[in-house]
Amino acid sequence: MGLASLLLGLFLWSSYQRTWELQESRLAFSSELIAEWIRGAFVASDYLLRDMAGQINPDDLRYPHPDPEAR
């Protein structure tokens, strides 16, 4: 009976450790995925802002704009 309890305990401990390792690897993968998504969003924003910077006249960025209609 003691041997069976010991084997069951070892099996449960091994199962617990394996579950913990799987959760850590899933968390690491999710973190990598989120980091890549954020990095891609910043790159896309950078391209968009660079494109807009070439099309906007700096005089149009004054606040308050002297021409209310143009604002």
C-alpha positions in Angstrom: 0.0 0.0 0.0 2.9 2.3 0.8 4.6 1.6 -2.5 1.4 2.3 -4.4 1.0 5.6 -2.5 4.6 6.5 -3.3 4.2 5.7 -7.0 0.9 7.7 -7.1 2.6 10.6 -5.4 5.5 10.6 -7.8 3.1 10.4 -10.8 1.1 13.4 -9.5 4.3 15.4 -8.9 5.6 14.6 -12.3 2.2 15.5 -13.9 2.2 18.8 -11.9 5.7 19.6 -13.1 4.8 18.8 -16.7 1.7 21.0 -16.6 3.7 23.9 -15.1 6.3 23.6 -17.9 3.6 23.6 -20.6 2.0 26.7 -19.1 5.3 28.5 -19.1 6.0 27.6 -22.7 2.5 28.7 -23.7 3.0 32.0 -21.9 6.3 32.6 -23.5 4.8 31.9 -26.9 1.9 34.2 -26.3 4.3 36.9 -25.1 6.4 36.6 -28.3 3.3 36.8 -30.4 2.0 39.9 -28.7 5.5 41.5 -28.9 5.6 40.9 -32.7 2.1 42.3 -33.1 3.0 45.5 -31.2 6.3 45.8 -33.1 4.3 45.5 -36.4 1.9 48.1 -35.3 4.7 50.5 -34.6 6.3 49.9 -37.9 3.0 50.4 -39.7 2.4 53.7 -37.8 5.9 54.8 -38.7 5.3 54.2 -42.4 2.0 56.1 -42.2 3.5 59.1 -40.3 6.4 59.3 -42.8 4.0 59.2 -45.7 1.8 61.9 -44.1 4.8 64.1 -43.2 5.7 64.4 -46.9 2.1 65.5 -47.8 1.4 68.0 -45.1 2.4 71.6 -45.2 4.0 72.7 -41.9 2.0 76.0 -42.1 -1.2 74.0 -41.8 -0.2 72.7 -38.4 -0.4 76.0 -36.6 -2.8 76.2 -33.7 -5.1 78.1 -33.7 -5.2 78.3 -37.4 -5.7 81.8 -38.7 -8.3 80.7 -41.3 -11.3 79.1 -39.6 -12.6 77.7 -42.8 -9.3 75.9 -43.5 -9.2 74.5 -40.0 
